[in-house]
Every structure is written in C-alpha cells, then in structure tokens.
Amino acid sequence: MGIEKGDGTGENLIMGGLARAVIGCPSIIAIIVTYQPDLGALERLLLALSSQVEAVVVIDNGSGEDMRQWLERLNIASLHCLALSENRGVAAAQNEGITWAKEQGATHVVLFDQDSVPAPDMVARLYGAWRQLEQDGLSVCAVGPNYQDLRQSKSSPFVRVRGLMVSRCQCRNDGDVLEVDHLISSGSLIPMTVLDTVGGMMEGLFIDYIDTEWVLRAQRRGYRAYGICGAKMSHVLGDKSIRFLGREVVARSPLRHYYLFRNALWLYRQSWVPWGWKLADGFRLLQRFCFYALFAPPRLQQVKMMTLGLCHGLWGRQGKYPA
C-alpha cells in the first residue's frame, strides 16, 4: 500500500485536524473508492469536492500505478491516495479510508463512489442538518443527500420500511429532513464517534448491501438515519438502464446481481435484522429476480448468477466471487 500526498505534509494535516476537534470545529474528510474509474467523471468529482472538505483521500482498489500518477498530475491540494494492490471490495476500501481519516483527527467522513458529483454546498448542508438534529436530541448515524441519476427525470426517493412495505419518500421542498431506513453510501456524512461505536463496514459483503447492513446495525444501537432534501448530488446508479413501461429501471451486470442476491440472503439469515425489513426487502428481491430474468440481457447468465447468489447466500458464503 502506498500513500501519495498533495500539498502539505501528513503531520501538518494530523495536527490541524486534532486542533479543530479540540476546539469543536468540524474536520470533514472525504473518502472516494475507485476501481478502474472513468477519469473524466472522477476529475469532476474531485474538483467539485475538494473545496468542501479538509482533505480528500482516494482509495484505489487495484487499478494500477497509472491511477496514482494521474492523481498527482491534477495538483489538487490536500488530495491523497491510498493504492491497494488488488481489488479488495468497496467495504474494505471504505474501512481503509476511515482508518486513515481517523488518524488525521477527522470528526466526520463523507463517503463517495467514483461516479457521483456533489452540489457546491452539499457537504455544508449535510453537516448543518446533522448538527441541528443532534441539537434536537436525536442520535444520528448518518445523513445523506437527495441524489438524482442523470438518466432519470427527477431525483430518487428516500426509502422507509412501513410494516411489510417499502415506502418511497419524495422530497417536497429543500427544507425537508426525512427519517429513512436506507441511504446509499455515496454522499453519506457519518460522524467518527458513530463509527467508533457501531464499527466499520462489513468487508465480507464486498459490494452491494454494505450501506444497508451498516444502517441496520446502527439502528439496532438506537441511531437514526436521515435524508437531507436540500443537499443535492448527481449519481449514476448501476451499469445501465432499461426502459420499461415508460420508466428507466436500473440494470446491472450478472456479476453485480450475484453479489446483490447473495448479500440479501445473507442479511435475511441474521437473527438481529427486523422481520418486517426482511419481508419487505424480500418481496422487492423477488420482483427484481423476475424482472431481470425476463428483461435484462443476457437473460440466461442473469438467471444463473442470481440463482448462484441465492445459493451462496443461504450457505453463508462471503468475500470476492471466485472468478
């Protein structure tokens, strides 16, 4: 593992972060996980984000030496890179970034995928909302932005489980703050104190359901998650989309569907996960299986990998798919 630094030294960053923590000022570090990224999209993310946080650390999942050299050429102050020798998965990369941020004295981390772009005030709005919720006496594990997939005509709804049904909550105005049961990891602002209590991301899941499992684990300890309607972000969800009955439905590769179905079944087998959530999410999973089997090419490979994921989830298999 190598660390490439931007302007300034690691020691100065650590001392600055600790000083801000002592006097009560936030020290927010952004963590971006990359794997063979679209460099143009990643540059847009870095330029949009670097002025909003104290530091940005890119955790690259084995893309190669060219990735570190490209980041150096951007010459962005406080941009750092931790290059992993192989693809260890999203959760492991996020945990590496969280550990690094903690060493710098961060009070909060904000997580990002490589295909997101925050609005210029997104991080400030998230932090302001978190601070207000805390002042109101609420225990907050994470706050997340109102994001829009650029292939969709409107922003994606936030999600709550009500009884046995998954409820989609749309923002009515920018002042809305919605309690939710799920936040996508990209754009989520998380206090370091909560990570100390709840723990980091579950590395065995590798990719998919990582954010869901973590929020469920935090809720078990009495924390709540909130969607902040005034915090905006663009985000590309999935590999592509399929037009169906006038709607754009997110599609993924067969391999991504393997992880999605495997990790869902693994979560359903955990005794601490609420039964209402299991039944609600299980119904959605059944709908996904039917849709992807019928409409997501290559259909035979989709069915094969989804079925294999279900089997491996029942057997409790975790980690990277054995290629």
C-alpha positions as CSV (number, residue, x, y, z in Angstrom):
1,M,0.0,0.0,0.0
2,G,1.3,3.4,-1.0
3,I,0.3,6.9,0.1
4,E,0.7,9.8,-2.3
5,K,0.2,13.3,-0.7
6,G,-0.8,16.6,-2.2
7,D,0.4,19.9,-0.8
8,G,1.5,19.9,2.8
9,T,2.7,17.1,5.0
10,G,0.7,14.4,6.7
11,E,2.0,15.7,10.1
12,N,0.5,19.1,9.5
13,L,-2.8,17.6,8.5
14,I,-2.9,15.4,11.6
15,M,-2.1,18.4,13.9
16,G,-4.6,20.6,12.2
17,G,-7.4,18.0,12.4
18,L,-6.7,17.4,16.1
19,A,-6.7,21.1,16.9
20,R,-10.1,21.6,15.2
21,A,-11.5,18.6,17.1
22,V,-10.3,20.1,20.4
23,I,-11.9,23.5,19.8
24,G,-15.2,21.9,18.5
25,C,-14.8,22.7,14.8
26,P,-15.6,20.0,12.3
27,S,-12.9,18.2,10.4
28,I,-14.5,16.5,7.5
29,I,-12.6,14.2,5.2
30,A,-14.0,12.8,2.0
31,I,-13.3,9.1,1.1
32,I,-13.6,8.1,-2.5
33,V,-13.4,4.5,-3.5
34,T,-12.3,3.8,-7.1
35,Y,-11.9,0.8,-9.4
36,Q,-10.8,1.4,-13.0
37,P,-12.8,4.7,-13.0
38,D,-13.8,7.0,-15.8
39,L,-11.1,9.6,-15.3
40,G,-13.2,12.5,-16.6
41,A,-16.0,11.7,-14.2
42,L,-13.5,11.3,-11.3
43,E,-11.9,14.6,-12.1
44,R,-15.3,16.3,-12.0
45,L,-16.0,14.7,-8.6
46,L,-12.6,15.8,-7.2
47,L,-12.9,19.4,-8.4
48,A,-16.5,19.7,-7.0
49,L,-15.5,18.2,-3.7
50,S,-12.0,19.4,-2.8
51,S,-13.2,22.9,-1.7
52,Q,-15.9,21.5,0.5
53,V,-13.8,19.3,2.9
54,E,-10.5,19.5,4.7
55,A,-9.0,16.6,2.7
56,V,-9.9,14.1,0.1
57,V,-8.5,10.5,0.2
58,V,-8.9,8.3,-2.8
59,I,-8.8,4.5,-2.0
60,D,-8.0,2.8,-5.3
61,N,-8.9,-0.8,-5.5
62,G,-6.1,-2.1,-7.6
63,S,-6.4,0.0,-10.7
64,G,-2.6,0.2,-11.2
65,E,0.2,2.6,-10.9
66,D,-1.2,4.8,-13.7
67,M,-4.0,5.8,-11.3
68,R,-1.7,7.3,-8.7
69,Q,0.3,9.2,-11.4
70,W,-2.9,10.6,-12.9
71,L,-4.0,11.9,-9.5
72,E,-0.6,13.5,-8.9
73,R,-0.9,15.4,-12.2
74,L,-4.2,17.0,-11.0
75,N,-2.2,19.0,-8.4
76,I,-5.1,19.4,-6.1
77,A,-4.2,20.5,-2.6
78,S,-4.9,18.0,0.3
79,L,-5.6,15.2,-2.2
80,H,-4.2,11.9,-1.0
81,C,-4.2,8.4,-2.5
82,L,-4.0,5.0,-0.8
83,A,-3.4,2.5,-3.5
84,L,-4.4,-1.1,-2.7
85,S,-2.5,-3.9,-4.5
86,E,-5.7,-5.7,-5.6
87,N,-9.5,-5.2,-5.6
88,R,-10.5,-5.9,-2.0
89,G,-14.1,-4.6,-2.4
90,V,-15.9,-1.5,-1.5
91,A,-16.3,-2.2,2.2
92,A,-12.6,-2.9,2.7
93,A,-11.6,0.2,0.8
94,Q,-14.0,2.3,2.8
95,N,-12.6,0.9,6.1
96,E,-9.1,1.8,4.9
97,G,-10.2,5.4,4.3
98,I,-12.0,5.6,7.6
99,T,-8.9,4.4,9.4
100,W,-6.8,7.0,7.6
101,A,-9.2,9.8,8.3
102,K,-9.3,8.9,12.0
103,E,-5.5,9.1,12.1
104,Q,-5.8,12.7,10.7
105,G,-8.2,13.7,13.5
106,A,-11.4,13.8,11.4
107,T,-14.6,14.4,13.2
108,H,-16.7,13.2,10.2
109,V,-16.2,11.3,7.0
110,V,-18.2,11.7,3.8
111,L,-18.2,8.6,1.5
112,F,-18.2,8.7,-2.3
113,D,-18.4,6.4,-5.2
114,Q,-16.4,7.3,-8.3
115,D,-19.4,8.2,-10.3
116,S,-21.0,10.9,-8.1
117,V,-20.8,14.7,-8.2
118,P,-22.0,16.8,-5.2
119,A,-23.5,20.3,-5.5
120,P,-21.2,23.1,-4.3
121,D,-22.9,23.3,-0.9
122,M,-23.8,19.6,-0.4
123,V,-21.3,18.9,2.4
124,A,-22.1,22.1,4.3
125,R,-25.9,21.3,4.1
126,L,-25.3,17.8,5.3
127,Y,-23.2,19.0,8.2
128,G,-25.7,21.8,9.1
129,A,-28.6,19.3,9.1
130,W,-26.6,16.8,11.2
131,R,-25.8,19.5,13.8
132,Q,-29.4,20.6,14.1
133,L,-30.6,17.0,14.5
134,E,-28.0,16.5,17.3
135,Q,-29.1,19.7,19.0
136,D,-32.7,18.4,18.9
137,G,-31.6,15.5,20.9
138,L,-31.6,12.8,18.2
139,S,-28.9,10.1,17.8
140,V,-27.9,10.3,14.2
141,C,-25.8,7.7,12.5
142,A,-25.7,9.3,9.0
143,V,-27.2,11.9,6.8
144,G,-27.4,11.6,3.1
145,P,-28.1,13.8,0.1
146,N,-31.1,14.0,-2.3
147,Y,-29.5,12.4,-5.4
148,Q,-30.5,12.2,-9.0
149,D,-29.4,9.6,-11.5
150,L,-28.7,11.7,-14.6
151,R,-30.6,9.2,-16.7
152,Q,-33.8,9.9,-14.7
153,S,-36.1,12.9,-15.0
154,K,-36.3,13.5,-11.2
155,S,-34.4,12.8,-8.0
156,S,-34.5,9.3,-6.5
157,P,-36.8,8.9,-3.5
158,F,-35.7,8.1,0.0
159,V,-36.7,4.7,1.4
160,R,-38.5,3.8,4.6
161,V,-40.0,0.4,5.7
162,R,-43.5,0.8,7.0
163,G,-44.9,-2.5,8.2
164,L,-44.2,-5.0,5.5
165,M,-44.0,-2.5,2.7
166,V,-41.2,-0.3,1.3
167,S,-42.3,3.3,1.2
168,R,-40.7,5.7,-1.2
169,C,-40.5,9.2,0.2
170,Q,-40.1,12.1,-2.2
171,C,-38.8,15.5,-1.2
172,R,-41.4,18.2,-1.4
173,N,-39.1,21.1,-0.7
174,D,-35.4,21.7,0.1
175,G,-36.2,22.2,3.8
176,D,-37.4,18.7,4.3
177,V,-35.4,16.3,6.5
178,L,-36.7,12.7,6.3
179,E,-36.0,9.8,8.6
180,V,-35.1,6.9,6.4
181,D,-34.2,3.2,6.6
182,H,-31.6,3.3,3.9
183,L,-29.0,5.7,2.5
184,I,-26.7,4.9,-0.4
185,S,-23.2,5.1,0.8
186,S,-22.1,7.8,-1.8
187,G,-22.6,11.2,-0.3
188,S,-23.3,10.0,3.2
189,L,-21.9,12.0,6.1
190,I,-21.0,9.9,9.1
191,P,-19.7,11.1,12.5
192,M,-16.5,9.4,13.6
193,T,-17.9,8.8,17.0
194,V,-20.7,6.7,15.5
195,L,-18.2,4.6,13.6
196,D,-16.3,4.0,16.8
197,T,-19.5,2.7,18.4
198,V,-21.1,0.8,15.5
199,G,-18.0,-0.3,13.8
200,G,-16.9,-0.1,10.2
201,M,-18.3,-1.6,7.0
202,M,-18.7,-5.3,6.7
203,E,-15.9,-6.4,4.4
204,G,-17.3,-9.9,3.7
205,L,-20.1,-8.4,1.6
206,F,-17.5,-7.0,-0.8
207,I,-20.1,-4.9,-2.8
208,D,-23.9,-4.3,-2.5
209,Y,-25.9,-4.1,0.7
210,I,-22.9,-2.7,2.5
211,D,-24.7,0.6,3.3
212,T,-27.9,-1.3,4.1
213,E,-26.2,-3.6,6.6
214,W,-24.4,-0.7,8.3
215,V,-27.5,1.4,8.8
216,L,-29.5,-1.6,10.1
217,R,-26.6,-2.3,12.6
218,A,-26.6,1.4,13.7
219,Q,-30.4,1.4,14.1
220,R,-30.0,-1.7,16.3
221,R,-28.0,0.5,18.6
222,G,-30.6,3.3,18.7
223,Y,-29.3,5.5,15.9
224,R,-31.4,7.0,13.1
225,A,-30.5,7.9,9.5
226,Y,-31.9,11.0,7.7
227,G,-32.2,12.1,4.1
228,I,-31.5,15.9,3.6
229,C,-33.6,17.2,0.7
230,G,-31.6,20.4,0.3
231,A,-28.3,18.6,-0.1
232,K,-28.1,17.7,-3.8
233,M,-25.9,15.2,-5.7
234,S,-25.8,13.7,-9.1
235,H,-25.1,10.0,-9.2
236,V,-25.0,7.2,-11.8
237,L,-26.7,4.1,-10.2
238,G,-25.9,0.8,-11.9
239,D,-24.2,-0.1,-15.2
240,K,-27.0,0.9,-17.4
241,S,-30.8,1.4,-17.5
242,I,-33.7,-0.5,-19.2
243,R,-36.7,1.4,-20.4
244,F,-39.8,-0.5,-19.1
245,L,-43.4,0.9,-19.2
246,G,-42.2,4.4,-19.6
247,R,-39.7,4.2,-16.7
248,E,-35.9,3.8,-16.6
249,V,-35.1,0.8,-14.5
250,V,-31.6,0.3,-13.2
251,A,-29.8,-2.8,-14.6
252,R,-26.6,-4.3,-13.5
253,S,-24.2,-6.9,-14.8
254,P,-24.8,-10.6,-13.9
255,L,-21.8,-10.4,-11.5
256,R,-23.3,-7.5,-9.7
257,H,-26.6,-9.4,-9.4
258,Y,-24.7,-12.3,-7.9
259,Y,-23.5,-10.0,-5.1
260,L,-26.9,-8.3,-4.7
261,F,-28.8,-11.6,-4.3
262,R,-26.1,-13.3,-2.2
263,N,-25.8,-10.5,0.3
264,A,-29.6,-10.0,0.6
265,L,-30.0,-13.7,1.5
266,W,-27.1,-13.4,4.0
267,L,-28.8,-10.5,5.7
268,Y,-32.2,-12.3,5.8
269,R,-30.4,-15.1,7.8
270,Q,-29.2,-12.7,10.5
271,S,-31.4,-13.0,13.6
272,W,-30.8,-9.4,14.6
273,V,-32.3,-8.0,11.4
274,P,-36.0,-7.0,11.9
275,W,-38.5,-9.4,10.4
276,G,-40.5,-6.5,8.9
277,W,-37.5,-5.3,7.0
278,K,-36.7,-8.9,5.8
279,L,-40.2,-9.5,4.4
280,A,-40.4,-6.0,2.7
281,D,-37.0,-6.3,1.2
282,G,-37.6,-10.0,0.2
283,F,-40.6,-9.0,-1.7
284,R,-38.6,-6.5,-3.6
285,L,-35.9,-9.1,-4.3
286,L,-38.5,-11.4,-5.8
287,Q,-39.7,-8.7,-8.1
288,R,-36.1,-7.9,-9.1
289,F,-35.4,-11.6,-9.9
290,C,-38.5,-11.8,-12.2
291,F,-37.7,-8.5,-13.9
292,Y,-34.0,-9.2,-14.6
293,A,-34.7,-12.8,-15.7
294,L,-37.2,-11.5,-18.3
295,F,-35.8,-8.2,-19.4
296,A,-32.1,-7.8,-18.6
297,P,-29.8,-9.3,-21.2
298,P,-28.0,-11.6,-21.2
299,R,-31.0,-13.3,-19.5
300,L,-29.6,-16.8,-19.1
301,Q,-26.5,-15.5,-17.5
302,Q,-28.5,-13.2,-15.3
303,V,-30.6,-16.1,-14.1
304,K,-27.6,-18.3,-13.5
305,M,-25.7,-15.6,-11.4
306,M,-28.8,-14.6,-9.4
307,T,-29.6,-18.2,-8.6
308,L,-25.9,-18.8,-7.6
309,G,-26.0,-15.8,-5.4
310,L,-29.1,-17.0,-3.6
311,C,-27.5,-20.4,-3.0
312,H,-24.3,-18.8,-1.7
313,G,-26.3,-16.5,0.5
314,L,-28.1,-19.5,2.0
315,W,-24.7,-21.2,2.6
316,G,-23.3,-18.1,4.2
317,R,-20.5,-17.6,1.6
318,Q,-18.9,-14.1,1.6
319,G,-16.0,-12.3,0.0
320,K,-15.0,-11.8,-3.6
321,Y,-16.6,-14.0,-6.2
322,P,-14.1,-16.7,-7.3
323,A,-13.5,-15.8,-10.9
